[in-house]
Amino acid sequence: MKAFLISLLLIPSAAQAGDKVLNGGGIWICETADLQVTTSVLVDFYEAENEFKWTLIQPAHQDPQQIADDILASVRTKFPQQGDPWSAVLGEMRSHFDFVAGELTLAEDSNYRSKPLPSLCRTSGGWQYRQFANWDDRANHGIIRDDYWQSPQISPLDKAGLVWHEVVYRWLRVNYGDSDSTRAREIVGVLFAENNAQFTLAQAQARLQEILTRKPPVDPRPPVGGWICALQNQQSNFWFSGYGPDQDTARQHAMTACQDGGDFMGFACNNPGNGLECGAVGSEEKYTCTINYHREQDKNVTASGRSMLEARVKALQACNEAVGRDGSWLCQSREANCQ
C-alpha cells in the first residue's frame, strides 16, 4: 500500500493543538445499493463551485500527490507568506497518515450548510456525507479510507483537495484554535480556484486574508466538565471566550479568539491581567443572565449557560452584537442580572 503523501504540520504539544480525537475531511458520495461509488465531490469543492461560484483548476497531472505538490508551488507564488508554514505541514503529514480498509467514524466538525441536488444522484440512497480522512490531534496520527482513495470514481483533484484540507485544517487548529472545518474548506476552495476575470489573483489574495481575519469557529459542543475562559478587549470593549479540557487550554483559546477577533488592536488582549476570568462548566444550562443597555430605547439581551460565567459572557457577547462596535461601551459597565 502506498505510503501517504501528506502530513499535517510540525506538530506541537497536544495542549496547543487541541484535545479533539476526530478532525478530518468529508466527501459527498453517491453510491449504488451494493455501496459502489458512482459519483462524488469533496465537500470543499462542492462549496467552492456552488456557494462561492469559483471555477476549479484543471490539473496538469492525474496523480493526486503531484497535484498536491503543484498546489504548493502555486501557494508559494500567489500566497508567499503561507508557503513555508504550509510546506512544513504538508511534509510532516506524509509520515503520519495510514490507509485503513474500513469505514471512518464521522468527525462531526463539518457544519456544512448544504448538499448536492438529489437529481444529481439517482440511486435509492441519495447523497451521503462520508468521512474520507480522520486525524487524532493527541496521537499525532491520521487515517484515510483506502477504498475511496483507490476508487477511480473519486477524482484525483478530490484526493489532492483532501490532502490540502488536512493541511489547512490542522494549521488552523494549531494556530487559530478552529474547532470546525468551515474556514479550512473555504481556503481550500481559494487554493484550487482558477484565477480568471471572475476571480482574479488579487481577489483570491484578498479573500484569503479576509478568511484569516474572521473570528475562528467556536465548537458549539464544548467538552462537558471542561473549562471556559473569557476576557474583554480593552480597545474594542468586545468580549471573547475559549473552551478547553483544562484552564490553560481554555485561556489560550480565549486569548487567540481575542487577538484574531478582526480588531487591529489585538495587542489589547496580550496582558489581560485580572480581566481574564476562568471557570469550570457543567453539563446542563442551569444559569441565565440578562444585560440591559440603552440605545434609542431601553433593551436587554438574555443568554443561558452551564456556569454563571458562561451565561454572563454569552449575554455580554450578545449585547456586543446588538449594539455594534460604536456602542460596545454600553455593554461593559452594566451589571448582569444572573440567576
C-alpha positions in Angstrom: 0.0 0.0 0.0 1.3 3.4 -0.9 2.8 5.5 1.8 0.6 8.6 2.2 1.7 11.8 0.7 0.8 14.3 3.2 1.3 15.3 6.7 -0.1 17.9 9.0 2.2 20.4 10.4 5.2 20.4 12.7 3.0 19.0 15.5 3.3 20.9 18.7 2.1 19.8 22.0 -1.4 18.4 22.5 -2.3 21.4 24.6 -1.5 23.7 21.7 -3.2 21.6 19.1 -6.4 20.9 21.0 -7.7 17.7 22.5 -10.1 16.5 19.8 -9.6 13.0 18.5 -11.6 13.3 15.3 -10.8 16.1 12.8 -11.0 15.3 9.2 -12.1 15.8 5.6 -15.5 14.8 4.3 -16.9 13.9 0.8 -20.3 13.7 -0.7 -20.8 10.2 -2.1 -23.5 8.8 -4.5 -23.4 5.0 -4.5 -25.5 2.0 -5.6 -27.3 -0.4 -3.3 -24.2 -2.5 -3.0 -22.1 0.5 -2.0 -20.3 1.1 -5.3 -19.4 4.7 -5.7 -21.0 6.2 -8.9 -20.0 9.8 -8.4 -18.6 12.1 -5.7 -17.4 15.5 -4.8 -15.2 16.8 -2.0 -17.3 19.0 0.4 -14.7 21.8 -0.1 -15.1 21.7 -3.9 -18.9 21.4 -3.8 -19.0 24.6 -1.7 -16.3 26.4 -3.9 -18.3 25.8 -7.1 -21.9 26.1 -5.8 -21.7 28.5 -2.9 -18.8 30.8 -3.8 -19.2 30.3 -7.6 -15.5 29.7 -8.3 -14.2 27.6 -11.2 -11.8 24.9 -10.1 -8.5 24.4 -11.9 -7.9 21.7 -14.5 -4.9 19.8 -13.1 -2.0 19.1 -15.3 -1.5 15.6 -13.7 -3.6 12.6 -12.7 -1.5 11.7 -9.7 -3.1 13.4 -6.6 0.2 13.6 -4.9 1.7 15.5 -7.9 -1.4 17.8 -7.9 -0.9 18.5 -4.2 2.7 19.4 -4.9 1.6 21.7 -7.8 -0.7 23.5 -5.4 2.2 24.0 -3.0 4.2 25.6 -5.8 1.2 27.8 -6.6 0.9 28.8 -3.0 4.5 29.9 -2.9 3.8 32.2 -5.8 0.4 33.5 -5.0 0.4 33.5 -1.2 4.1 33.6 -0.3 3.5 34.2 3.4 1.9 30.8 3.7 4.4 28.9 1.6 6.9 27.8 4.3 4.3 27.2 7.1 2.1 25.1 4.8 5.0 23.3 3.2 6.1 22.2 6.7 2.6 20.9 7.5 2.5 19.1 4.2 5.8 17.5 4.7 5.2 16.4 8.3 1.8 14.8 7.4 3.3 12.5 4.9 4.8 10.4 7.6 1.8 10.4 9.9 -1.1 9.1 7.8 -2.1 5.5 7.2 -4.7 3.9 4.9 -7.4 1.9 6.5 -9.7 -0.7 5.0 -12.8 0.3 6.8 -15.5 3.0 7.2 -14.3 6.0 9.2 -16.2 7.5 12.1 -17.9 10.8 11.4 -15.9 13.7 12.9 -19.0 15.9 13.2 -16.9 19.0 12.7 -18.0 20.0 9.2 -21.1 22.1 10.0 -21.9 22.0 6.2 -24.6 24.3 5.1 -26.0 22.5 2.0 -25.6 19.3 0.0 -25.7 18.4 -3.8 -29.1 18.3 -5.5 -30.9 15.0 -5.3 -31.4 15.0 -9.1 -27.6 14.6 -9.4 -27.7 11.2 -7.6 -30.3 8.8 -9.0 -29.5 5.9 -6.6 -32.0 5.0 -3.9 -29.8 6.1 -1.1 -29.2 9.6 -2.4 -26.2 11.7 -1.4 -24.4 10.6 1.7 -21.8 12.6 3.7 -18.9 10.2 4.3 -15.6 10.7 6.2 -12.7 10.5 3.9 -9.9 11.1 6.4 -9.6 11.4 10.2 -6.9 12.9 12.3 -6.2 12.5 16.1 -4.5 15.6 17.5 -3.5 13.8 20.7 -1.8 10.9 18.9 -0.4 13.0 16.0 -1.8 10.3 13.6 -4.3 10.2 10.8 -6.1 7.6 8.7 -7.5 7.7 5.2 -10.3 5.4 3.8 -8.4 3.3 1.4 -11.3 2.1 -0.9 -12.1 5.8 -1.5 -8.5 6.7 -2.2 -8.2 3.8 -4.7 -11.6 4.4 -6.3 -11.5 5.6 -10.0 -14.9 7.3 -9.3 -13.3 9.7 -7.0 -11.2 12.2 -9.0 -7.5 12.9 -8.5 -8.5 16.5 -7.9 -10.8 15.5 -5.0 -8.0 13.4 -3.5 -5.5 16.2 -3.8 -8.1 18.5 -2.2 -8.4 16.1 0.7 -4.6 16.4 1.2 -4.8 20.2 1.4 -7.9 20.1 3.5 -6.0 18.2 6.1 -3.0 20.5 5.9 -5.0 23.8 6.2 -7.4 22.5 8.8 -4.5 21.2 11.0 -2.7 24.6 10.6 -5.9 26.5 11.6 -6.5 24.3 14.7 -3.0 24.8 15.9 -2.5 28.5 15.1 -6.1 29.8 15.4 -8.0 27.3 17.6 -10.6 26.4 14.9 -12.9 23.7 16.1 -14.7 23.1 12.8 -13.6 22.9 9.2 -15.7 25.7 7.7 -12.7 28.1 7.2 -10.4 25.3 6.1 -12.8 24.3 3.3 -13.2 27.8 2.1 -9.4 28.3 2.0 -9.0 25.0 0.1 -11.5 26.4 -2.4 -9.4 29.5 -2.8 -6.2 27.4 -3.4 -7.9 25.3 -6.1 -9.9 28.1 -7.8 -8.9 29.2 -11.2 -7.9 32.8 -11.4 -9.9 34.4 -14.1 -11.9 37.6 -14.8 -14.5 36.4 -12.3 -12.0 35.6 -9.5 -8.7 37.4 -10.1 -5.4 36.7 -8.2 -5.9 40.0 -6.3 -9.4 38.9 -5.3 -8.0 35.5 -4.2 -5.3 37.1 -2.1 -7.8 39.4 -0.5 -10.2 36.6 0.2 -7.6 34.5 2.0 -6.7 37.5 4.1 -10.3 38.1 4.9 -10.9 34.5 5.9 -7.9 34.5 8.3 -9.1 37.7 10.0 -12.5 36.3 10.8 -13.4 35.0 14.3 -12.4 31.4 14.5 -15.3 28.9 14.6 -16.3 28.1 18.1 -17.2 24.5 18.9 -20.9 24.5 19.6 -20.4 21.5 21.9 -17.5 22.4 24.2 -16.4 19.5 26.4 -18.6 18.5 29.3 -16.6 19.0 32.5 -14.2 21.4 30.7 -13.3 25.0 31.2 -14.3 28.3 29.9 -12.1 31.5 30.0 -13.2 34.9 28.9 -11.7 38.4 28.5 -12.6 41.8 27.2 -10.6 43.5 24.5 -9.7 46.8 26.2 -9.7 48.8 23.0 -12.9 47.5 21.3 -14.7 46.5 24.5 -15.8 43.3 22.9 -15.8 40.0 24.9 -14.1 36.8 23.7 -14.2 33.3 25.1 -12.5 30.0 24.7 -13.1 26.4 25.9 -10.7 23.6 26.8 -10.3 20.5 28.8 -8.2 22.4 31.3 -7.8 26.0 32.4 -4.5 26.6 30.5 -6.0 25.4 27.2 -9.2 27.5 27.7 -7.1 30.5 28.5 -5.0 30.1 25.3 -8.2 29.7 23.1 -9.7 32.8 24.7 -6.6 34.8 24.1 -6.4 33.6 20.5 -10.0 34.5 19.9 -9.4 38.0 21.2 -6.3 38.5 19.2 -7.8 37.3 16.0 -11.2 38.8 16.5 -10.9 41.1 13.5 -9.7 44.1 15.6 -6.5 45.7 14.6 -6.0 46.4 18.3 -5.3 42.7 19.0 -2.4 43.7 21.3 -5.0 44.9 23.8 -5.5 41.2 24.6 -1.9 40.4 25.3 -1.8 41.3 29.0 -5.3 40.6 30.3 -4.3 40.6 34.0 -7.3 40.5 36.2 -9.5 41.0 33.2 -9.3 37.3 32.3 -11.9 35.1 34.0 -11.9 31.3 34.0 -14.2 28.7 35.5 -15.4 25.1 35.0 -18.6 24.4 33.0 -21.1 21.6 33.8 -23.3 19.5 31.6 -26.6 21.5 31.7 -27.5 25.1 31.1 -28.8 25.9 34.6 -27.9 29.7 34.6 -29.4 32.7 32.9 -28.1 36.2 32.7 -29.7 39.4 31.3 -27.8 42.5 30.3 -29.7 45.8 30.0 -28.5 48.6 27.6 -29.8 51.8 26.3 -29.7 52.7 22.6 -32.6 54.7 21.3 -34.7 52.9 23.9 -34.2 50.6 26.8 -33.5 47.0 25.7 -32.0 43.8 27.1 -30.4 40.6 26.0 -30.6 37.2 27.8 -28.4 34.2 27.5 -28.1 30.8 29.2 -25.0 28.8 30.2 -23.7 25.8 32.0 -22.0 28.1 34.5 -22.6 31.6 35.7 -19.6 32.8 33.9 -20.6 31.2 30.6 -24.1 32.7 30.9 -22.8 36.2 31.7 -20.2 36.1 28.9 -22.7 34.9 26.3 -25.1 37.8 27.4 -22.2 40.3 27.1 -21.3 38.9 23.6 -25.0 39.1 22.6 -25.0 42.7 23.8 -21.9 43.5 21.8 -23.5 42.1 18.7 -26.7 44.1 19.3 -25.1 47.5 19.7 -22.0 47.0 17.4 -18.5 48.4 17.8 -19.6 52.0 18.1 -21.8 51.2 21.1 -19.9 48.4 22.6 -19.1 50.5 25.6 -22.8 50.2 26.6 -22.2 46.6 27.5 -19.2 46.9 29.7 -20.4 49.0 32.6 -23.8 47.3 33.1 -24.1 44.6 35.8 -25.6 41.4 34.6 -28.7 40.1 36.3 -27.9 36.4 36.7 -29.7 33.6 38.3 
